[in-house]
Structure formats: structure tokens, C-alpha cells
Amino acid sequence: GEQVEQRPPHLSVREGDSAVIICTYTDPNSYYFFWYKQEPGAGLQLLMKVFSSTEINEGQGFTVLLNKKDKQLSLNLTAAHPGDSAVYFCAAGTGNYKYVFGAGTRLKVIA
Amino acid sequence: GGIITQTPKFLIGQEGQKLTLKCQQNFNHDTMYWYRQDSGKGLRLIYYSITENDLQKGDLSEGYDASREKKSSFSLTVTSAQKNEMAVFLCASSIGDRGGAEQFFGPGTRLTVL
């Protein structure tokens, strides 16, 4: 079945620097992708939903890139600030109600 | 907007005990999910329910039962708690569109087994 490898597991950057998290998925039929943010003691909050038809998606302070050829999804926080410190998860799905999640990246932004 | 409520927030059990976790959503979503979150392992699907009278096993269903009592509620039972087990159980819901609907998550139930 589908597997999603997420790296790095831990990431520490200075305020204003960029932070990049990469997920590699295995199922070529994956069509829906998600990035979630989890703050301490909370559930997951959706950052962005990505369809495989769109390679570049921009949010507030971040960009999501989808490379279908290499089966990679990346989240790039362009100028990180302390409020971005959290655990980030990617997820991939083929449209059958189920999604496979990456193991998560714990991001720390140092002021 | 809506909200997902999970009870209890913290659950401490004894080895071998049967434990029940509850989830309620007021989004009027069709589909609900239970995930287990272990440190460094991401989220693993235990059970999901596509519609009110449906129940589907996920990858981690062994050792668990689930019940979709009504559209708004979905319970998970740990049939026999394992000693020293620690995990967070997350409930989620979505509109159930096969077209890749996003999931909304509750805050989690933190389980500790003594």
C-alpha cells in the first residue's frame, strides 16, 4: 500500500530563515495531498490541500510544491517566525476516503 | 464553523482494562475517523465510518472496536489496554467526498496505561 516518507524529523531554523519539509510518496495514483500543522496539545489544522493537477500552491508565508515525476511534495516556509514552531504532517490519498500520513516534522523557530 | 469534541482529554487505565473514547462532531459530516498517534510514527488509521451505519477497519484495528452511534458521534474501545502503553488518539471528520475532502481533527485523547 501507499507509504509516505517525511523528512527531516526535526528541523531548527532562525527567525526569518526558510524551512523546507519534504514528503516522498509511493502510490502513483495519489491525487490528493494535504499539509497539516499541529501545535502542542491540539489536533491537526489544515494548512493546504493540493490536487495533483497543480504543481505550485501558495499560502500565507509558505509555498507547496508537487513534483509528480519524483513523487515528492514539499512545504517551504519562506520566512519562518516563532509562531510557526509546531509539528507538520503531510498526507496523501487516492480518493478512497483513506489518507496516509507522514511521520511528522518537528519545527523549531528560534527568535 | 463546527467543532470536534473528544472525551476524555486524558485517560489513565490499568493493564487489561477495556477503555472507551468518545468523539462528537457538529459539522454534519458523513465520514468519521479514529487515528492513533505515536511519537515519531505519524498517524495510523484504526477505524473509519463512511456514513452513519458504516464501519471500516483501518490498518491498526486489531485490539480495538468502534461504534458509530449516530451521524454526529463515533466511539472507540480499546478492548484490552497494554501495560506501559502511551499514545494520543485523534478523531477526525470530513464531508466524505471521494474527491479528497479535508479532514477536521479533534484535540485528542491522551492514553496512559499503568
Interface residues (C-beta under 8 A of the other chain):
Chain A: G1 V4 Q6 P9 Y31 Y32 F34 Y36 G41 A42 G43 L44 Q45 L46 K49 F51 F89 G93 G95 N96 Y97 K98 Y99 F101 G102 A103 G104
Chain B: I4 T31 Y35 G40 K41 G42 L43 R44 L45 Y48 I50 Q56 G58 D59 L90 A92 G96 R98 G99 G100 E102 Q103 F104 F105 G106 P107 G108
